[in-house]
Amino acid sequence: MKTLNLNEKSFQLENNVFKFLQDYIERINTFVAKNEIDTDLHQDILQRLADKLAEKATEKTGITQKIAIQIVNNLGEPEEIFAEEEFSSSHQENSTDKEQKIQQPELFYEKLQKSDRNRPQESAILLGVCGMVAQISGRNVWIWRGLTLFASYVFLTSGTGILFFWGVMAYLLLALIFPITEKNYGERSVFSYFLTQIWDLRLLISNSIKFGFRSVKRIVGTAIPTLLKRGAKLFGPFWSFIKICFLFFRSIFLVFVLGLLGIMFYYLQTGYVWNNMEITSRFPAITSLGIAFGFLSALLLLLGSIGALSKKRLMNTATLSTAIISGVFAIIIAGITGVQFFSKIESSEVSEFTRELYIPIPEKNQPLTISIEPNNLILPIDPFQDFIIENSSINYIPYEGTKIKAVFKYQINAYNKETFAKITENLSELIYEIKDDVLHISHKNHQLFDAVVPLAPMIYSVDLYIPKNRKFNTKNPVYRTNLHKPERMNERGYSEYDYDPNANKCSELISYVEEENAFFCPIKFNLDTWNIRNRINDDIRDNKADKLSPLEGLNRDWSLAYRNDSQYWNLDSILWKDNQKFIVKLSDRMFNIFLEVEARVDENGEISYTKSVVKGIEQKGIMTSERMKLYRGRENLKTFDLRVSEEQDSNPSIEQRIETLENRIKNLEQQISETYN
C-alpha cells in the first residue's frame, strides 16, 4: 500500500493504482508547465480529481484499478481538459456540468474497459485472456487455465495439431480485441488502438518471466515455510530429527556442488590433461578469469538461496549486484572462449605425419592373428570411437616382401607449426610382440604420446603391408577396412553388422585373391530370424517379385513399384508362417496376387526357392480383353475366375455399340428358333 497526497487529502492505494494515478497527475503537471496554464485552473482540475477519489474511497470496494481508470476517462487527458474552447466554461460551470460537456461518444474499447471484458495483467501468465474469462464467468482463473492446458495437450497428442494452431490464433485475436485493464488508452482512434495492442503482444514474454519470479517467490517465501510449520505440527517430536537429517544431506549436497565447481576451476586453471592431451591449450588466457567470475557468481547465488530457505538474510544489495555482474562477465568470457576455440579449429590446416614399423615373420608357416591396439589401458583413445581421434581405417595391402610392414599415418589438425612439431616429437614409439601366433602392434606403454601435448583433433590410420603368400586373421573389426568381402554384403539394404555375431570377424582365414589383387575375408551369414526374413524380403522386392508372379505386366504405368526399380510387381507384404514358409502379396494397379512360397537361406546368405503356388488373385476392377493383352501368362490363372468383359474397349464408339447389340439380337433370334424347333 502507498499513500497519495492530493490537495490536502490522503488516499491509501494499492501499488498499481498509486502508480497509475501518479503518472496521470504527472502528465497534468507537465502539460500545465509547458503551456503556462493558469494556476487556479490547474488547482481546480486537481481538486476535481481529489473529490472524485474521496467520493469513491467511502464505498465498500474502495479505489480499485478499474475505478481509477473510470475517473481518469471521465476527466480526460490534459490536452482535452485544457482545450481553448473549454476554458471559459471551466470557470463558469460546476464540475458536474463540465463532465457532461466534455463527454464524447465512447469507442468500443472504452466500453470494454469499463466492463468486465478486459485483460488484467497483474497476475497474467501470458496475455491475460484466461483472467478476463474468469472475470466474466465469476470462476477461478486456474479453472480456465487448466482447461486451456488440457485442450492443448489433447490437440497436440491426438494428431489434430491444426486445432491447436487455430486455438493459438483465437487466443491472440482475443488479446488484440480486448483492452488491458491497467492501461490508459486516452483518446485513440481504432487504428491507433490496434497498433498499441499489437505492440503490447510483447507482454507475452515479460508476463511469463514475471510469473516465474512470482512462483519462485511464493514457493520460497510462502510454500516452504508453511510446509515446515505443518510438518512440525504433524510429526511433533520427530520433526527435529527430520530437520537435522535434511540439513545434513543439504550440507553434503552443497559440499559436493562447491567441490565440483572447485575441481572444474582447478582443471581449467592449470590445464586439463586427457590422454596426454592438454585440452585447455586451445583456450585463451582470459578463460581462467571467466571461470573465477562464474565460480564467484555461483557461490554468492547459492548463499542467497540458502538464506531464502532458512529465512536468514545472507545476501544484501551489494552481494546480489556482485553475483549478477560476475555472472555477466563469466558469460561474456565464455562466449569469447567459444569463438576463439572454434575459430582455431576452423583455421587449422591438416598436416600428415608417417612412421613405419617392419616386423619379421616367424619361420614356422603358422597363420598369424593380427591385433592392432591403439587403446589406452586407462582412458580409451580408440580411433574408431574417440571424439578427439576421429574415425579411421586399417588397410591390408598385399605385396611381394618377406616382412610385415606397418605404416602409421597421423593426419593432425594443428593450428600452427609449433603445435604440430610438439605433437609429432612426443608420439610414442611403435612396438610389436608375437605371442601364441598372435601379432600385437601398439604404441609403447599403450599410450599415444610420451608427454603432454596440446589438444589437436587427428585422423589415425594404419596401412598394413602383408606378403601375398601369407594367410592371416584379424582381431580388429573388418567393417572399416579394405578387405574384400562376399558380394552379397554390397547388396541393397545390407549392413555388415548383420553378419557374424562375433563383432564382424572373418569366419575363415584371410587369403590373397590374385584376380582382385586383394585380401578376401569370408564371412558367414548370421542365421537368426530377423536376418533371414529381412534377406528374403529384400530379395523378393528387388530381384524375385516378377519371377514369382504368374502374370507378367507389360504396362509400366500400372506398376506400384518405384520407377527406378527393376521389378514390375510391388511386394506389398509377407505373412510369415516360419522362417521357410510364408504368404507373399504382390500388387499392381489392377491385381493383388497371393502366393504360397517356401525358401531357404544358407550360411553364405544364398536363397533357394523350393515352392511357389498361387493361392488367390484379387481384381481391383473389371478387366477388358484389350487390357488383358497387357499381361502375359493368363493361362497360368485358368483355375481362377477372372472377370473379363467382352468389350474391346472401356469406351466403345457408337458404331461398335450398334454392332455389339446387333450380334446379341442375332444370337437371341437363333436361340429362340432353336428352342421352338
C-alpha positions as CSV (number, residue, x, y, z in Angstrom):
1,M,0.0,0.0,0.0
2,K,1.2,3.6,-0.8
3,T,-0.2,7.0,0.2
4,L,-1.2,9.5,-2.4
5,N,-1.3,13.2,-1.1
6,L,-3.5,15.4,-3.3
7,N,-4.8,18.9,-2.3
8,E,-4.5,18.2,1.5
9,K,-6.2,14.8,1.1
10,S,-4.5,11.4,1.6
11,F,-5.5,8.2,0.0
12,Q,-4.3,4.7,0.8
13,L,-3.9,2.9,-2.6
14,E,-2.6,-0.4,-4.0
15,N,0.8,-0.1,-5.7
16,N,-0.6,-0.5,-9.2
17,V,-3.4,2.1,-8.6
18,F,-0.9,4.5,-7.0
19,K,1.4,4.3,-10.0
20,F,-1.4,4.8,-12.4
21,L,-2.8,7.9,-10.7
22,Q,0.7,9.3,-10.1
23,D,1.5,9.0,-13.8
24,Y,-1.8,10.8,-14.6
25,I,-1.0,13.7,-12.2
26,E,2.5,14.0,-13.6
27,R,1.1,14.3,-17.2
28,I,-1.2,17.1,-16.0
29,N,1.6,19.0,-14.2
30,T,3.9,18.6,-17.3
31,F,1.2,20.0,-19.6
32,V,0.5,22.9,-17.3
33,A,4.2,23.9,-17.0
34,K,4.7,23.5,-20.8
35,N,1.6,25.6,-21.8
36,E,1.7,28.1,-18.9
37,I,-1.8,27.3,-17.8
38,D,-3.4,29.5,-15.1
39,T,-2.6,28.2,-11.6
40,D,-6.2,28.5,-10.4
41,L,-7.4,26.4,-13.3
42,H,-4.6,23.8,-12.6
43,Q,-5.7,23.6,-8.9
44,D,-9.3,23.3,-9.9
45,I,-8.6,20.3,-12.0
46,L,-6.6,18.6,-9.2
47,Q,-9.4,19.4,-6.8
48,R,-11.9,17.7,-9.1
49,L,-9.7,14.6,-9.1
50,A,-9.3,14.7,-5.3
51,D,-13.1,15.0,-4.9
52,K,-13.8,12.0,-7.2
53,L,-11.2,9.9,-5.3
54,A,-12.7,10.9,-1.9
55,E,-16.2,10.0,-3.1
56,K,-15.1,6.5,-4.3
57,A,-12.9,6.0,-1.2
58,T,-16.1,5.9,1.0
59,E,-17.5,3.0,-0.9
60,K,-17.0,-0.6,0.2
61,T,-14.9,-1.6,-2.7
62,G,-12.5,1.3,-2.2
63,I,-10.4,2.7,-5.1
64,T,-9.6,-0.2,-7.4
65,Q,-7.7,-0.1,-10.6
66,K,-11.0,-0.2,-12.6
67,I,-12.5,2.7,-10.6
68,A,-9.3,4.8,-11.1
69,I,-9.4,4.2,-14.9
70,Q,-13.1,5.3,-15.0
71,I,-12.3,8.5,-13.1
72,V,-9.4,9.4,-15.4
73,N,-11.5,8.6,-18.5
74,N,-14.3,11.0,-17.2
75,L,-11.9,13.8,-16.5
76,G,-9.9,13.2,-19.8
77,E,-6.3,13.7,-20.8
78,P,-4.7,17.2,-20.2
79,E,-5.0,18.1,-23.9
80,E,-8.7,17.6,-23.6
81,I,-9.2,19.3,-20.2
82,F,-7.4,22.5,-21.1
83,A,-8.7,22.8,-24.7
84,E,-9.2,26.5,-25.6
85,E,-12.9,26.2,-26.4
86,E,-13.5,24.8,-22.9
87,F,-11.5,27.5,-20.9
88,S,-14.5,29.8,-20.3
89,S,-17.0,27.1,-19.5
90,S,-14.5,25.6,-17.0
91,H,-14.7,28.7,-14.8
92,Q,-18.5,29.2,-15.0
93,E,-19.9,25.7,-14.8
94,N,-19.6,23.3,-11.9
95,S,-17.8,20.0,-12.1
96,T,-20.9,18.1,-13.0
97,D,-21.8,20.3,-15.9
98,K,-18.2,20.1,-17.1
99,E,-18.2,16.3,-17.1
100,Q,-21.4,16.3,-19.1
101,K,-20.0,18.7,-21.7
102,I,-16.6,17.0,-22.3
103,Q,-18.1,13.5,-22.6
104,Q,-17.6,12.2,-26.2
105,P,-19.2,9.1,-27.8
106,E,-17.4,6.1,-26.3
107,L,-15.4,3.8,-28.5
108,F,-15.8,0.1,-28.3
109,Y,-12.6,-0.4,-26.3
110,E,-13.6,2.2,-23.8
111,K,-16.9,0.3,-23.1
112,L,-15.0,-2.9,-22.8
113,Q,-12.5,-1.4,-20.4
114,K,-15.3,-0.1,-18.1
115,S,-17.0,-3.5,-18.1
116,D,-15.5,-6.9,-17.0
117,R,-14.4,-7.6,-20.6
118,N,-10.8,-6.5,-20.2
119,R,-7.5,-8.3,-19.6
120,P,-5.9,-7.9,-16.1
121,Q,-2.1,-8.1,-16.3
122,E,-1.3,-8.1,-12.6
123,S,-1.4,-11.9,-12.3
124,A,-1.3,-12.8,-16.0
125,I,0.9,-15.7,-17.2
126,L,0.8,-14.8,-20.9
127,L,-1.6,-12.1,-22.1
128,G,-4.4,-12.2,-19.5
129,V,-7.1,-13.8,-21.7
130,C,-7.9,-16.5,-19.1
131,G,-8.1,-13.8,-16.4
132,M,-10.7,-11.9,-18.5
133,V,-12.8,-15.1,-19.0
134,A,-12.6,-15.7,-15.2
135,Q,-13.8,-12.1,-14.5
136,I,-16.8,-12.6,-16.9
137,S,-17.7,-16.1,-15.6
138,G,-17.0,-15.5,-11.9
139,R,-14.9,-18.6,-11.8
140,N,-11.4,-19.1,-10.6
141,V,-8.8,-18.3,-13.2
142,W,-6.9,-21.6,-12.7
143,I,-10.0,-23.5,-13.9
144,W,-9.8,-21.8,-17.3
145,R,-6.0,-22.2,-17.4
146,G,-6.3,-25.9,-16.6
147,L,-9.0,-26.3,-19.3
148,T,-6.8,-24.5,-21.8
149,L,-3.7,-26.7,-21.0
150,F,-5.8,-29.9,-21.2
151,A,-7.3,-28.9,-24.6
152,S,-3.8,-28.0,-25.9
153,Y,-2.5,-31.4,-24.7
154,V,-5.3,-33.3,-26.4
155,F,-4.9,-31.4,-29.7
156,L,-1.1,-32.0,-29.8
157,T,-1.2,-35.7,-28.8
158,S,-4.2,-36.8,-30.8
159,G,-2.9,-35.8,-34.2
160,T,-5.1,-32.7,-34.5
161,G,-2.3,-30.1,-34.4
162,I,-4.2,-27.9,-36.7
163,L,-6.8,-27.3,-34.0
164,F,-4.0,-26.3,-31.6
165,F,-2.8,-23.8,-34.2
166,W,-6.3,-22.3,-34.6
167,G,-6.6,-22.2,-30.8
168,V,-3.4,-20.1,-30.6
169,M,-4.7,-17.8,-33.3
170,A,-8.0,-17.4,-31.4
171,Y,-6.1,-16.6,-28.2
172,L,-4.0,-13.9,-30.0
173,L,-7.2,-12.5,-31.7
174,L,-8.9,-12.1,-28.3
175,A,-5.8,-10.4,-26.9
176,L,-5.9,-7.9,-29.8
177,I,-9.6,-7.1,-29.5
178,F,-9.9,-6.7,-25.7
179,P,-8.1,-3.9,-23.8
180,I,-5.7,-4.2,-20.9
181,T,-7.3,-3.4,-17.5
182,E,-4.5,-1.3,-16.2
183,K,-3.7,0.7,-19.3
184,N,-4.9,4.2,-20.0
185,Y,-5.5,4.4,-23.8
186,G,-6.6,8.1,-23.8
187,E,-8.4,9.3,-26.9
188,R,-7.0,6.9,-29.5
189,S,-8.5,6.1,-32.9
190,V,-9.5,2.5,-33.5
191,F,-6.5,2.1,-35.8
192,S,-4.1,3.5,-33.2
193,Y,-5.7,1.2,-30.6
194,F,-5.0,-1.9,-32.6
195,L,-1.4,-0.8,-33.3
196,T,-1.0,-0.4,-29.5
197,Q,-2.5,-3.8,-29.0
198,I,0.0,-5.4,-31.5
199,W,2.9,-3.7,-29.7
200,D,1.6,-5.0,-26.3
201,L,1.9,-8.6,-27.5
202,R,5.5,-8.3,-26.1
203,L,3.8,-8.8,-22.7
204,L,3.7,-12.5,-23.7
205,I,7.4,-12.8,-22.7
206,S,7.5,-10.3,-19.9
207,N,4.4,-11.7,-18.2
208,S,5.8,-15.3,-18.4
209,I,9.0,-14.1,-16.8
210,K,7.2,-12.3,-14.0
211,F,5.0,-15.3,-13.4
212,G,8.2,-17.4,-13.0
213,F,9.6,-15.0,-10.4
214,R,6.3,-14.8,-8.6
215,S,6.1,-18.6,-8.5
216,V,9.6,-18.9,-7.1
217,K,8.9,-16.2,-4.5
218,R,5.7,-17.9,-3.4
219,I,7.4,-21.3,-3.1
220,V,10.4,-19.9,-1.2
221,G,8.6,-17.3,0.8
222,T,5.3,-19.0,1.5
223,A,5.0,-22.6,0.5
224,I,8.3,-23.9,2.1
225,P,7.8,-22.1,5.4
226,T,4.1,-23.2,5.5
227,L,5.2,-26.8,4.8
228,L,7.8,-26.6,7.6
229,K,5.2,-25.4,10.1
230,R,2.7,-28.1,9.1
231,G,5.5,-30.7,9.2
232,A,6.4,-29.6,12.7
233,K,2.7,-30.0,13.8
234,L,2.2,-33.3,12.0
235,F,5.4,-35.1,13.1
236,G,5.8,-33.5,16.5
237,P,8.9,-34.7,18.3
238,F,10.2,-36.5,15.2
239,W,10.3,-33.2,13.3
240,S,13.6,-32.1,14.9
241,F,15.2,-35.4,13.8
242,I,13.8,-34.9,10.2
243,K,15.1,-31.3,10.1
244,I,18.6,-32.4,11.3
245,C,18.7,-35.1,8.5
246,F,17.5,-32.5,6.0
247,L,20.2,-30.0,7.0
248,F,22.8,-32.8,7.0
249,F,22.0,-34.0,3.4
250,R,21.7,-30.4,2.2
251,S,25.2,-29.7,3.6
252,I,26.6,-32.8,1.8
253,F,25.0,-31.6,-1.4
254,L,26.4,-28.1,-1.0
255,V,29.9,-29.5,-0.3
256,F,29.6,-31.7,-3.4
257,V,28.5,-28.8,-5.6
258,L,31.2,-26.5,-4.3
259,G,33.8,-29.3,-4.6
260,L,32.7,-29.9,-8.2
261,L,33.0,-26.2,-9.1
262,G,36.4,-26.1,-7.4
263,I,37.6,-29.2,-9.4
264,M,36.4,-27.6,-12.6
265,F,38.1,-24.3,-11.8
266,Y,41.4,-26.2,-10.9
267,Y,41.5,-28.1,-14.2
268,L,40.7,-25.2,-16.4
269,Q,43.1,-23.0,-14.5
270,T,46.1,-25.5,-14.5
271,G,45.3,-27.3,-17.8
272,Y,43.0,-30.3,-18.1
273,V,45.1,-33.2,-19.4
274,W,43.3,-36.2,-21.0
275,N,45.3,-39.0,-22.7
276,N,48.3,-36.7,-22.6
277,M,46.4,-34.1,-24.5
278,E,46.1,-30.7,-22.8
279,I,42.5,-29.6,-23.6
280,T,42.9,-26.1,-22.2
281,S,45.8,-25.3,-24.6
282,R,43.3,-24.0,-27.1
283,F,41.6,-21.7,-24.6
284,P,42.6,-18.0,-24.4
285,A,44.3,-16.8,-21.2
286,I,41.2,-14.9,-20.2
287,T,39.3,-18.1,-19.7
288,S,40.7,-18.6,-16.2
289,L,39.4,-15.2,-15.2
290,G,35.9,-16.2,-16.6
291,I,35.9,-19.4,-14.6
292,A,36.8,-17.4,-11.4
293,F,33.9,-14.9,-12.1
294,G,31.5,-17.8,-12.7
295,F,32.6,-19.6,-9.5
296,L,32.1,-16.4,-7.5
297,S,28.7,-15.8,-9.0
298,A,27.5,-19.3,-8.4
299,L,28.8,-19.2,-4.8
300,L,27.0,-16.0,-4.0
301,L,23.7,-17.0,-5.5
302,L,24.0,-20.3,-3.7
303,L,24.4,-18.5,-0.4
304,G,21.4,-16.3,-1.3
305,S,19.3,-19.4,-2.0
306,I,20.3,-21.0,1.4
307,G,19.3,-17.8,3.1
308,A,15.9,-17.7,1.5
309,L,15.3,-21.3,2.5
310,S,16.4,-20.8,6.1
311,K,14.8,-17.3,6.4
312,K,18.1,-15.7,7.0
313,R,19.4,-12.6,5.2
314,L,22.7,-13.9,3.8
315,M,22.7,-11.5,0.7
316,N,22.3,-7.8,0.6
317,T,22.1,-5.5,-2.4
318,A,25.8,-5.2,-2.8
319,T,26.3,-9.0,-2.7
320,L,23.4,-9.6,-5.2
321,S,24.9,-6.9,-7.6
322,T,28.3,-8.6,-7.3
323,A,26.8,-12.0,-8.1
324,I,24.9,-10.7,-11.2
325,I,27.9,-8.7,-12.5
326,S,30.2,-11.6,-12.0
327,G,27.8,-13.9,-13.9
328,V,27.5,-11.4,-16.8
329,F,31.3,-11.3,-17.1
330,A,31.6,-15.1,-16.9
331,I,29.0,-15.4,-19.8
332,I,30.8,-12.8,-21.9
333,I,34.2,-14.5,-21.3
334,A,32.6,-17.9,-22.1
335,G,31.4,-16.5,-25.4
336,I,34.9,-15.2,-26.2
337,T,36.4,-18.6,-25.3
338,G,34.0,-20.5,-27.6
339,V,34.6,-18.1,-30.5
340,Q,38.4,-18.4,-30.2
341,F,38.3,-22.2,-29.6
342,F,36.2,-22.9,-32.7
343,S,37.9,-20.3,-34.9
344,K,41.3,-22.1,-34.2
345,I,39.8,-25.3,-35.3
346,E,38.3,-23.8,-38.5
347,S,41.6,-22.0,-39.3
348,S,43.7,-25.1,-38.7
349,E,45.5,-26.9,-41.5
350,V,45.7,-30.7,-41.7
351,S,49.3,-32.0,-41.8
352,E,50.3,-35.6,-42.2
353,F,53.0,-37.4,-40.3
354,T,54.0,-41.0,-41.2
355,R,56.0,-43.7,-39.3
356,E,56.9,-47.3,-40.3
357,L,57.5,-50.5,-38.4
358,Y,59.0,-53.6,-40.0
359,I,58.0,-57.0,-38.5
360,P,59.9,-60.2,-39.4
361,I,57.6,-63.2,-39.9
362,P,58.3,-66.4,-37.8
363,E,60.0,-69.2,-39.7
364,K,57.1,-71.7,-39.0
365,N,54.4,-71.4,-41.5
366,Q,51.6,-70.9,-38.9
367,P,48.9,-68.3,-39.8
368,L,49.1,-65.2,-37.6
369,T,46.2,-63.4,-36.0
370,I,46.9,-59.6,-36.2
371,S,45.8,-57.2,-33.5
372,I,46.4,-53.5,-33.8
373,E,45.7,-51.9,-30.4
374,P,45.7,-48.1,-30.3
375,N,43.9,-48.4,-26.9
376,N,44.9,-46.6,-23.7
377,L,44.6,-49.1,-20.8
378,I,43.0,-46.4,-18.6
379,L,41.3,-44.0,-20.9
380,P,40.4,-45.2,-24.4
381,I,41.7,-43.5,-27.4
382,D,40.3,-46.0,-29.9
383,P,40.4,-44.3,-33.3
384,F,37.0,-45.9,-34.2
385,Q,35.1,-44.3,-31.3
386,D,37.0,-41.4,-29.8
387,F,35.9,-37.8,-30.0
388,I,39.4,-36.4,-30.4
389,I,40.8,-39.0,-32.6
390,E,38.3,-39.3,-35.5
391,N,37.1,-42.4,-37.4
392,S,40.0,-44.1,-39.1
393,S,40.7,-47.2,-41.0
394,I,43.1,-50.2,-41.3
395,N,44.1,-51.2,-44.8
396,Y,45.5,-54.6,-45.6
397,I,47.7,-54.3,-48.7
398,P,49.3,-57.4,-50.4
399,Y,53.0,-57.0,-51.6
400,E,56.0,-59.1,-52.6
401,G,58.1,-58.5,-49.5
402,T,59.1,-61.1,-46.8
403,K,58.2,-59.0,-43.7
404,I,55.1,-57.3,-42.5
405,K,55.3,-53.6,-42.8
406,A,53.0,-51.3,-40.7
407,V,52.7,-47.7,-41.9
408,F,51.1,-45.5,-39.3
409,K,49.6,-42.2,-40.7
410,Y,48.6,-39.3,-38.4
411,Q,46.6,-36.5,-40.1
412,I,46.9,-33.8,-37.4
413,N,44.6,-30.7,-37.4
414,A,47.2,-28.4,-35.8
415,Y,46.6,-24.6,-35.8
416,N,50.3,-23.7,-36.0
417,K,53.7,-25.3,-36.9
418,E,54.8,-25.3,-33.2
419,T,51.8,-27.4,-32.1
420,F,52.4,-29.8,-35.0
421,A,56.1,-30.2,-34.1
422,K,55.3,-30.7,-30.4
423,I,52.8,-33.4,-31.2
424,T,55.0,-35.3,-33.6
425,E,58.0,-35.2,-31.3
426,N,56.1,-36.7,-28.5
427,L,54.4,-39.6,-30.3
428,S,55.1,-42.8,-28.5
429,E,57.4,-45.5,-30.1
430,L,55.7,-48.2,-32.1
431,I,56.3,-51.7,-30.7
432,Y,55.2,-55.2,-31.6
433,E,55.0,-58.6,-29.9
434,I,54.4,-62.1,-31.3
435,K,52.9,-64.5,-28.7
436,D,50.9,-67.7,-29.3
437,D,50.6,-66.9,-33.0
438,V,49.1,-63.5,-32.3
439,L,50.9,-60.4,-33.6
440,H,50.2,-57.4,-31.3
441,I,51.0,-53.9,-32.7
442,S,50.7,-50.9,-30.5
443,H,52.3,-47.8,-29.1
444,K,54.8,-48.1,-26.2
445,N,53.0,-48.4,-22.9
446,H,49.8,-48.3,-24.8
447,Q,49.9,-44.5,-24.7
448,L,49.7,-42.4,-27.9
449,F,52.0,-39.7,-26.5
450,D,55.0,-39.8,-24.2
451,A,54.4,-36.4,-22.8
452,V,51.6,-33.8,-22.5
453,V,50.8,-32.2,-25.9
454,P,48.3,-29.5,-27.0
455,L,44.9,-30.7,-28.0
456,A,44.6,-31.4,-31.7
457,P,41.9,-33.4,-33.5
458,M,43.5,-36.1,-35.7
459,I,42.8,-39.0,-38.0
460,Y,44.7,-42.1,-37.1
461,S,45.1,-44.9,-39.7
462,V,47.3,-47.9,-40.5
463,D,48.4,-49.4,-43.8
464,L,49.5,-53.0,-43.2
465,Y,51.6,-54.5,-46.0
466,I,51.5,-58.3,-45.8
467,P,53.2,-60.8,-48.1
468,K,50.8,-62.3,-50.7
469,N,51.6,-65.9,-49.7
470,R,50.6,-65.4,-46.1
471,K,47.2,-66.3,-44.7
472,F,46.1,-64.5,-41.5
473,N,43.2,-63.4,-39.4
474,T,42.5,-60.2,-37.5
475,K,41.1,-59.2,-34.1
476,N,40.1,-55.8,-35.3
477,P,36.6,-55.2,-36.8
478,V,36.6,-55.6,-40.5
479,Y,33.8,-53.2,-41.4
480,R,36.2,-50.2,-41.8
481,T,38.9,-51.9,-43.8
482,N,39.8,-52.6,-47.5
483,L,39.3,-56.3,-47.1
484,H,37.1,-57.8,-49.9
485,K,34.0,-59.4,-48.6
486,P,31.2,-61.5,-50.1
487,E,29.3,-59.7,-52.9
488,R,26.0,-60.2,-51.0
489,M,27.3,-57.7,-48.4
490,N,27.2,-54.9,-51.0
491,E,23.6,-55.6,-52.0
492,R,20.9,-53.0,-51.2
493,G,19.7,-53.0,-47.6
494,Y,22.5,-55.0,-46.1
495,S,24.9,-53.8,-43.4
496,E,28.0,-55.6,-42.4
497,Y,26.6,-55.6,-38.8
498,D,24.0,-58.2,-39.9
499,Y,26.7,-60.9,-40.3
500,D,29.0,-62.8,-38.0
501,P,27.7,-62.2,-34.4
502,N,31.3,-62.0,-33.1
503,A,31.9,-58.3,-33.8
504,N,32.3,-58.7,-37.6
505,K,35.2,-61.2,-37.7
506,C,36.2,-63.2,-40.7
507,S,34.8,-66.7,-40.4
508,E,37.9,-68.3,-42.0
509,L,41.5,-67.3,-42.7
510,I,42.0,-64.2,-44.8
511,S,43.9,-65.1,-48.1
512,Y,45.1,-63.3,-51.2
513,V,42.9,-63.4,-54.3
514,E,45.0,-62.9,-57.4
515,E,42.1,-61.9,-59.7
516,E,41.2,-58.9,-57.5
517,N,44.8,-58.3,-56.2
518,A,43.4,-58.0,-52.7
519,F,42.8,-60.0,-49.5
520,F,39.5,-61.7,-49.2
521,C,37.6,-62.0,-45.9
522,P,35.0,-64.8,-45.9
523,I,32.0,-64.0,-43.6
524,K,29.2,-66.3,-42.8
525,F,25.6,-65.2,-42.8
526,N,24.1,-64.7,-39.4
527,L,21.2,-67.2,-39.5
528,D,18.9,-65.5,-36.9
529,T,15.2,-64.9,-37.6
530,W,15.5,-61.2,-38.2
531,N,18.3,-61.5,-40.8
532,I,16.7,-64.5,-42.6
533,R,13.4,-62.7,-43.0
534,N,15.0,-59.4,-43.9
535,R,17.2,-61.1,-46.5
536,I,14.2,-62.9,-48.2
537,N,12.0,-59.7,-48.0
538,D,14.7,-57.6,-49.8
539,D,15.5,-60.4,-52.4
540,I,11.8,-60.7,-53.4
541,R,11.4,-56.9,-53.6
542,D,14.5,-56.3,-55.6
543,N,15.0,-59.5,-57.6
544,K,12.3,-62.2,-57.4
545,A,8.9,-60.4,-57.5
546,D,8.5,-60.7,-61.3
547,K,9.8,-64.3,-61.4
548,L,7.4,-65.4,-58.6
549,S,4.3,-63.8,-60.3
550,P,2.3,-65.9,-62.7
551,L,1.5,-62.7,-64.7
552,E,4.0,-60.6,-66.5
553,G,3.0,-56.9,-66.6
554,L,3.8,-55.1,-69.8
555,N,2.4,-51.6,-69.0
556,R,4.8,-49.9,-66.6
557,D,2.3,-47.2,-65.8
558,W,0.2,-49.8,-63.9
559,S,3.1,-50.8,-61.7
560,L,3.2,-49.8,-58.0
561,A,6.9,-50.2,-57.7
562,Y,9.3,-47.2,-57.9
563,R,10.2,-46.1,-61.4
564,N,13.9,-46.8,-60.8
565,D,13.2,-50.4,-59.6
566,S,13.9,-53.3,-61.9
567,Q,10.8,-55.1,-60.8
568,Y,7.3,-54.5,-62.2
569,W,5.4,-56.2,-59.3
570,N,5.5,-54.5,-56.0
571,L,6.0,-56.5,-52.8
572,D,3.0,-55.4,-50.7
573,S,3.5,-57.6,-47.6
574,I,4.7,-61.0,-46.3
575,L,2.8,-63.2,-43.9
576,W,5.3,-65.5,-42.2
577,K,4.4,-69.0,-41.0
578,D,8.0,-69.7,-40.1
579,N,11.5,-68.8,-41.5
580,Q,10.9,-71.0,-44.5
581,K,7.2,-70.8,-45.3
582,F,5.3,-67.6,-45.9
583,I,2.5,-66.0,-48.0
584,V,3.5,-63.2,-50.4
585,K,1.2,-60.5,-51.6
586,L,2.3,-58.9,-54.9
587,S,0.4,-55.8,-56.3
588,D,0.0,-53.6,-59.2
589,R,-2.9,-51.2,-60.1
590,M,-5.1,-54.0,-61.4
591,F,-4.4,-57.1,-59.3
592,N,-3.3,-58.4,-56.0
593,I,-1.7,-61.9,-56.3
594,F,-1.3,-64.1,-53.2
595,L,1.5,-66.8,-53.4
596,E,2.4,-69.5,-51.0
597,V,6.3,-69.7,-51.1
598,E,8.9,-71.8,-49.5
599,A,12.6,-70.7,-49.4
600,R,15.8,-71.4,-47.5
601,V,18.8,-69.3,-46.7
602,D,22.2,-71.0,-46.2
603,E,25.2,-69.8,-44.2
604,N,26.5,-67.9,-47.1
605,G,23.3,-65.9,-47.4
606,E,22.2,-67.6,-50.6
607,I,18.5,-68.1,-51.1
608,S,16.9,-71.1,-52.8
609,Y,13.1,-71.0,-53.6
610,T,11.7,-74.5,-53.5
611,K,7.9,-73.8,-53.9
612,S,5.7,-71.1,-55.3
613,V,2.0,-71.7,-55.7
614,V,-0.8,-69.2,-56.5
615,K,-3.3,-69.2,-53.6
616,G,-5.6,-66.4,-54.8
617,I,-6.0,-63.5,-57.0
618,E,-7.9,-60.3,-56.3
619,Q,-9.1,-57.9,-59.1
620,K,-9.3,-54.2,-58.5
621,G,-11.8,-53.7,-61.3
622,I,-13.4,-55.4,-64.3
623,M,-10.8,-56.1,-67.0
624,T,-11.5,-55.8,-70.6
625,S,-10.0,-58.1,-73.2
626,E,-7.9,-55.2,-74.5
627,R,-6.4,-54.6,-71.1
628,M,-5.7,-58.2,-70.5
629,K,-3.5,-58.1,-73.6
630,L,-1.1,-56.0,-71.5
631,Y,-0.4,-59.1,-69.3
632,R,1.4,-62.3,-70.3
633,G,0.7,-65.6,-68.6
634,R,-3.1,-65.5,-68.3
635,E,-3.1,-69.3,-69.0
636,N,-1.4,-69.8,-65.6
637,L,-4.6,-68.5,-63.9
638,K,-7.2,-70.7,-65.6
639,T,-8.4,-72.1,-62.3
640,F,-9.3,-68.6,-61.1
641,D,-12.5,-66.8,-62.1
642,L,-11.3,-63.6,-63.7
643,R,-14.0,-61.1,-64.7
644,V,-13.1,-60.1,-68.2
645,S,-15.6,-58.0,-70.2
646,E,-16.1,-59.0,-73.9
647,E,-15.9,-55.3,-74.9
648,Q,-12.8,-54.4,-76.8
649,D,-12.6,-51.0,-75.2
650,S,-13.9,-49.5,-72.0
651,N,-15.3,-46.6,-74.1
652,P,-16.5,-48.1,-77.4
653,S,-17.8,-45.9,-80.2
654,I,-21.5,-45.7,-81.2
655,E,-20.8,-47.9,-84.3
656,Q,-19.1,-50.5,-82.0
657,R,-22.1,-50.5,-79.6
658,I,-24.6,-50.9,-82.5
659,E,-22.6,-53.8,-83.9
660,T,-22.5,-55.4,-80.4
661,L,-26.3,-55.1,-80.0
662,E,-26.9,-56.5,-83.5
663,N,-24.8,-59.5,-82.7
664,R,-26.6,-60.1,-79.4
665,I,-30.0,-59.8,-81.2
666,K,-28.9,-62.3,-83.8
667,N,-27.8,-64.7,-81.1
668,L,-31.2,-64.3,-79.3
669,E,-33.1,-65.0,-82.5
670,Q,-31.0,-68.1,-83.2
671,Q,-31.6,-69.3,-79.6
672,I,-35.4,-68.7,-80.0
673,S,-35.7,-70.5,-83.3
674,E,-33.7,-73.5,-82.0
675,T,-36.0,-73.7,-78.9
676,Y,-39.2,-73.8,-80.9
677,N,-37.8,-76.2,-83.5
